[in-house]
Structure formats: structure tokens, C-alpha cells
Amino acid sequence: MLRILKNRTYARLFAAQVVALLGTGLLTVALGLTAYQIAGERAGQVLGIALTIKMIAYVGLSPLATAFVARLDRRRVLIGADLIRAAAALALPFIDAAWQIYVLIFVLQAASATFTPTFQAAIPDVLPDEADYTRALSLSRLAYDIENVVSPVMAGLLLMVISSSNLFIGTTIGFLVSAALVRSVRLPGTGNRAERPFIDRLTRGTRIYLATPRLRGLLALNLTVASIGAVVIVLSVVIVKTAYGGSDTDLAVALGAYGAGSMTVALILPRLLDHVPDRPVMLWAGSLAAALMTALGLLVLLAGWPGWPLYLSLWALLGASLAAIMTPSGRLLRRSAAPEDRPAIFAAQFALSHACWLFAYPLAGFLGSHGGFGPGMVVLGLVAAGGVAMARLWWPHAAPDALEHSHADLPPDHPHLRDAKIKDGVPVHRHRFVIDDEHRVWPTSG
């Protein structure tokens, strides 16, 4: 897997991702402590609102930002987004009211909603070989999981020698180093881009996404991931402390078990995907996650909580299952758009997947608080199972990339039809199929 780091451009982009993630992790800790200093016992409410603002910014601003920057050099876009995030982090020591936290979160996430899809869309161009790209996706998954472990540890060590408000220094350094690393590379171009009206640029990614069967399946699996992940993220602290009488250390162990499962799959998945298609891996993983969550909910409802070791094992299996869904998703996006449309389609995935989280977060919180853990986990497990069922329906089989199709809508002398044959008076040919200006409808749907 690490051989792809021999690619100088990718190695620096990966390093930029890692240091930016560490900076984001430090900022998360700093914001939590700042919220407690400002709001005291209401800190949870403040952070809950901040999390909602984060999701709304991701859902609403990602396609908008991508449409605005579509004609700009993407290296400059990435650097600009990093500098905005660094500037926002510099404002942290001056926050003394909850509304200022909300503004800071909005600015940060607006920049992230620009940076992340642009960054993700650039990697397939840097690593055009699918095997290399698959390993890059696994490294990215590992980076996210390691960040969840390393950032709190770094924050704890720093807090031994500095005040919480000074954590912004590490955050700012992370974003500035990320910007410097991006500046040090030359990103491949995306070819000639057609001039399009703003509304077309704004909606293009979502239109391509929803017109592509495999991506409709991915959207349904995003719901599965969000439904299971929301239980882990929202309810783990309450489960550990109330059901098991655990400490903060025990919470770290539980989340560590979840992360360990995810990292294990990220390490073994590239070799598996060399031999097994994405669809069965992702659907089986979704089915396993939904079954585990539903079974755990029923067990809690009927017999009480399992022993601590079994609980940790279940959390590790859930982490492994969700990683097996999330890691290959970039491969589906890469196959489903022309290079010039990749930023738009990655932005659509970014927005639509976070829309699922925006639904799942409050649902998990409400069910955990008012319905009880057992019924809540059953409901979310069934929602996850519904996502898998929709994925099977919308993505019925692993169709080949090259599809035979006709073009009754194009004139016979159109350049796209130079290799076409005439069947029943209609030009027909076969090539790698994506939704674009010449292909607005998937062949199987008309």
C-alpha cells in the first residue's frame, strides 16, 4: 500500500491531508473546551447546535462552492481554503459568546466544503491507475481513523503545558503546513472545460449522481453508514457511562475499538478489491452493520446489555463494516464521471452523504433520550437495513463500465458517433459510459 507514496505529488497531498486533519482534531477539542468555558452545563447544547450548523454548511455550501470555483485553478482553491481555515482558527482565543462559536464553525465548514471535494476529485487525476487509487482511498480512511485517535492525545499533551485557548496555534500551523504542501505540487489539469451557466454548474454534480445507478446505490448506503455511525458517535458516551458505569478512559477504549475495526479493513480492503467487485463488498458490509445494530438493540431490549468485551467486539465489527462501505465509494465516483465533472460529482457525494448524517444525528439523539437505547438501536438498525435494500434495488448489478447504447438524439455526423454502427436506422456503439452532455440517460432506463 505504501508504495504509492513514491509518487511525489500524491505523497505531499497525503501529508497535507494528514496535517490538516490533525489541525481539525485539535480545533474540535479546543471548541469543546471553549464552549464549556462560555456555557458551562449548556455546553452540550451549544455543541449540538454547532454540529447542526456544520452539517447544514456541508449540505448547502459544497455544490455552491464547487460551482463558484469551477473555473479556477484547483491548487489555488485548495490553498485559499486552507488559509481561510487558518484565519478562522486564529479567531479562537477571542471567542466569548456562543454565537461567535456558531459563526466560526460556519466559516470553517464553508472552507472545508470547498477544500474536501476539490481535494478528493484531484486524487484520481494524480493516480490514474485504479489499483493505486484504491490504495490511496485506504490510506485516506486510515488517516481519518488515526486522526480520531491521535488528535485527542496531542490535545491532552499540549494542555499539560498551555491553556486551552492556545490550542489554536496547533490548528493554525496544521492548515498553514497543508497550504504549503499543496503549493509545492503541480496538479494535473482536467482538460478543456465547457463554458456552462452557473445554474448548470450548480446542479450538474447532483444530476449526474442521481442519473447513475451505482451512485443511487451509494446514496442509499450513505444512509446506512449515517444511521449506524450516528449511534456510535452520538450515544457511545452515554452507553459507556450509564450502561457500563465506565470512565472517560473506557469511552476512549470503546471508540478505539470502533476505530481499530475501521483501520483493519482499510488495510486489507485493497487486496480484496483486486479480486472482488465493489458492489458485493459494500452490500454485504451494509447488511452486516444493519444486522448487528438491530440484534444489539433487541438484546438490550429483551435481556440487557452484553458483557463489556462483547460490546467492544460489536463496536469493532461496526467500524469494520462501515469502512468497507466508505472506502470503495471513491472508486464508484471516479468511474461515474468524466474528469471535468469529477469536482461536481465529489461535491454532490459530500453534500448528499452529509444530508444523511443531518437526518441521522438528531434521530439518534432523540431516540436515545426518549425511546431508550434498545428501541433506538432497533429503529436505526432497521433504517440502515432499508438503506441496503434500496441500494440493491437502485444498483441492481455490477454492470460493466463499457455499455452498448444508441444515439437517436444525435445527428449521424456528430463527432461522438465516428465509430458507431447503424442498427435499425439508429447509430449504436459501445464505450465506457458516464452521464455527460451526450449521455443524459442511463441505457437501462430508456
N, C-alpha and C positions, 0 to 999 in steps of 0.2 A: 504493500500500500504506500509506503513512504517513498518509493521510487519516483512518484510524480512530483515530489519536492525538488527533483533535479531540474525541473522546468523553472527557470529563474523568475519568470513573470508570475506563475502561479504561486511559487514559494513566498514571494513578497506579498501577494494579495492574501494568502492564507495567514501570514503573520499579521497583516493589517486587520483581518477579521478577528484574530485571537486577542490582540491588544485592545481593540475596540470593545470586544465582549467583556474583557476584564474591567475596562473602564466603566461599562454599563453596569456590571455587577457591583462595583464599588458605589456607584451612584444610587443604585437601588437600596443598599444598606444605609447610605447617608440620608436619603429621602425618608426612609422609615424612622430613623432616629430624629431627624428634623421634625417630622410630623408629630412624634411623641413629645418633643420639647414644646411644640406650639399648642397641641390639642390635648395632651395628656391621655386620659382614658378614651377620648374620642378619636384617637389616632387611627384606629381600625376603620372608622367611618371615613376619615379623610383619605386614607389609602385606598379604600374601596371606590370612592369617587374618582381618585386619580387613576386607578386601574381601568375604570369605565371610560374615562377621557382618553386614555391610551388606546383602548380598542376602537373607540369611535374615530380617533385620528387615523389609525391604521386602515380602517374600513373606508372612511370617506376621502382621505387625502392621497392614498397611494396611487389610484388611477389618475387623479387630478394632477399630482406632481409629475407623474410619468409623462402625461400629455404635454405639460408645460416644458419639460426639459428634453423632449423627444429629438429636437433639432440641435441640441447642444452636445459638445464633446463630453463623453461619459466620464472620462478621467477627471475633468473639471467639476462635473456634477458630484462625483464621489468626494473629491477634496472639499468642495463647498459645503456639502452636508456634514462632513467631519468637523469643519471649522465652526459651523453653526452649533453643533453639539458641544464643542469645546467652550464656546462663548456662553452657552446656556449653563454649563457646569460651573463656570466662573461666578455665576449669579447666586449659587447655592448659599454661601455664607451670609448673604444679605436678606434671606427669606425670614420674615417674621409673622406671616399670616397664611392661613390655609389657601386663600385664593391665589397667592403667589406660587404655591406648590402646583396648583392646577395649571396656571399659565406656563410654568417651567416644563411640566410634563407635556403639555400640548406642543410647545416649541420643539422639545427633544424628539417627540414621537413623529412630528411632521418631518423633521430632518431624517429620522430613521426610515419613515415611509418612503422617502426618496432614495436613501442610500441602499437599503437592503435589496429591493427588486433590481435596481441598476447593477449592483454588485453580482447578484445571482445570475442575471442574464449575461454578464460578461464572461463567466467561467466556461460555459460551453464553447465560446469562441477561442479562449485561451487553450482549452484542452478538447480539441475536436474529436479525438478518439473516444468512443463510448466507454470502453473499459477504464481508461484513465479518468473520465468524468465520473463514473460510478465510484471510483476510489476517492475522488475529491468530495463527493457527496457524503461518503462515510467519514472522512476527516472533518467535514463541517459539522456532522452530527456529534462527533467526539468533542469538537471544540465547544459546542453548546453545553454538552453534559459536563465537561471539565470546568467550564466557567461557573456552572451552578455549584460546584464543589470548591473550587479554588478561590473565587471572589469573597465568599464569607470568611474563609480562613485568612486571606490577605487583609480584609477589613478588620478582623479581630486582632491581628498582629499590629496593624497600624494604630488601632485605637489604644494600644498599650503605651504609645509614645506621643500621640497627637490627639487633639479634640475631634469630635465627630464632624464638626463643620469643615475641618481641614481635609476630609476625605475627598473633597472636590479636586484637590491637587492631583491625586492619582487618576481621577476620572479625566481631567483636562489633559494630562500627559498621555493617557491612552488614546484619546481622539486625535491629538496632535501627531503622535507617532504613526497612527493609522493613516492620517493625511500625507505624512512624509513618505511612507512606504508606497502608497498609491501613486504619488507624484514621481517616484523613482522608476516606474514601469511604463511601457508603451502598450496600450491596449489595442487589440486588432479592431479594425473598422468593421462596420456591419454592412458595407456595400452601399450602393445608391439607394437612398430613401425617397419614396414618392412624396411629393408635397400633398399634405392632407389637411382639410379643415380641422379646427380644434375639436369640434364635437366628434368627428370621426376618430381622431387620436384618443379622445377621452373614453370612447366606448369600444374601441377596436379589440382590446385585450379580452374584455368580457364576452364580446360577440364570438370571437374565435373559441374561447374557452367553452362556452355553453353549446357551441355547434359541434364540438369534438367529443365522440362517445367516451373515449378513455378519460377525458378530463371531467366529464359529467360524473363518471365513476369516482374520480379523485375527489370531487366536491363532496360526494356522499361519504367517502371515507374521512374527509376532513371533519365531518360531523361526528363520526365515530371517535376520532382522536380527541376532539374537544370534549366530548361527553365523558370519556374515561379520564382524560388529563385533568379536567376540572375537579373531579373528585379528589385526585391526588394533591393538586395544588391548593384547593380551597379548604378541604376537610382534613388533610393529614394532621395538621397541628391540633385540631380538636379531638380527632380519633386517638392520637398518641397520648394526649394529656388526660382525657376523660375516660376513654375505654380501657387504657392500659396503665393509667397513672404515671405516665412517663415524664421525663425531664426534657430540657432543650437538647441535651445530647442524644436522647432517644429519638427525638424528631429528626435530628441530623442523620442518625443511623437509618431511619425509615426512608428518608429522601435519598440517602446514599444508596440504599438497596435498589430503589427505583432507577437511579442514575446508572448503577452498575449493570443492571439488565439492559438498559439502552446502549451503553458503551460496548457491551459484549456483542450485541447484534451488529452494531456499527462496524466492529472489527471483522466479523465472519461473513457479513452480507455480500461484499463484493465478489467473493469466490462463488457464493451460491447463485448470484445473479448472472454469473458467466454461463451457467448451465440451466437455470430455471427462469421462465418469463416473469415479469413483474406482477402480472395480474394474480396468479395463484398465490404468490408470496404475500401480497398485500391483503387479499381477501381472507386467506387463512389466518393471518395475523389479526385482522379485524374481528373475525369470528371468535378467535381465542380470547381477545380482550373483552368482548361483549359477554361471552360465556363466563369468564372469571368474575367480572364485576357483578353480573346477575346472581351467580352462585354465592358469592360472598354476601351479597345483600340478603338472600334467602337464609343463609346460615345464621347471620346476625339476627334476623327477624325470628327465626324458629328455635335457635339453640344458643345464641350468644356469640361473642367474639371468639375467634380461634386463638390458639396459643401464639405468643409473640414470634417464635421462629416461623410459623406458618404464615403469619401476616407479612413478615418481611419477604418471604418467598413469593407470596402473591404480588406484592408491590414490585419485586424484581421482574416477574413474568409480565406484569403490565407494562413496565418500562421497555422490556424487550419487544413486546407486541407492537407498541406504538412506534418504536424506532423502525420496525420492519415495514410500517406503512409510510412513515415520513421520509425515510432515507431515499427510497426509489422515486419519490414524487418529482424530483428534478429531472429524472430521465424521461418521464412522461411529458413534462413541459417542453423539454428540448426537442423531442420528436414531433411535437404538435404545432410548431410554428416555424415560419421562415426566419432567418437570422434577424432581419429588420424588425420583426414583430415580437422577438423574444422579450425585450423590456416590457412591452404592454402585457404579454401573457403572464410573465412572472409577477407583474403588479396586480393582475387580476387574481392570481393564486394567493398573493399576500393579503389582498382585501377580502376575498371570499372565505379564506381559511380563518381569518380573524373575526369575520362575521359569525362563524360557528362558535368561536370562543366567546364572543359577546353574548351569544344565546346561552352557552353552557355555564359560564361563570355565575351569573345570578341565579340560574336554575339550581345549580349545586348548592349555593349558599342558602337559598330559600328552603329546599328540601331538607338539607342537613339541620337547619334551625327549627323548622316547623313540622316536618314529616318524620323525623328520626333518621338515623343512619341507614338502617336496614331497608325501609321503603325507598329512601332516596337513592341508594345504590342500585336497587332493583329497577327503578324508573330510568335512571341514567344508563344502566346496562341494556335495557330494552331500547332506549333511544339509539345507543351505539349499534345494537343489532339491526335496527331499522336502517341505519346508515349503510351497513354491509349489504342488506337486502336491496336497497336502492342501487348500490354500486354494481351488484350482479345484474340488475335489470338494465341499467343505463350503459354498462360496459359489458355487453353480453359475451364477448370472446376476445381473445388476443389476436386481432386482425393483423395481417402483415402490413408493414409500412407502405409498400407499393400496392396500389389498388387500381384495377381497371375501371374506367369510368368514361362517360360520354360528355360531349360538349355541344348540345343543341343550342346553347345560348351564345356561342361564339361564331363569328363568320369563318368560313373554311380557310381563308388566307391569314388567319390570326397567327402571329409568331409562335404562340404556345402550342399550336397544332401541327408543327412542321414534321413531327414523327408519327402523327395519328393515321389510323386506317379508317376507311369508311365502311360502316356496318349499318345496313338498312337506311342508308342516306344520312347517317349521323356520324361525325368524327368520334372515334374511340381510341384511347391509348392508355398506357399504364406507367405510373411513376410514383415516387414517394408522395403521399397525399397529405396535405395540410390545408386548412381553411385559409384562403387569401383572396385576392381580387378576382382570380379566375375560377376559384372553387369556393363558393359561398354555402354549399350544402353538402353534407357527408353523403357519399354514394349510396349507402344502405338506406338513407331516409328520403330518397327521391332524387 
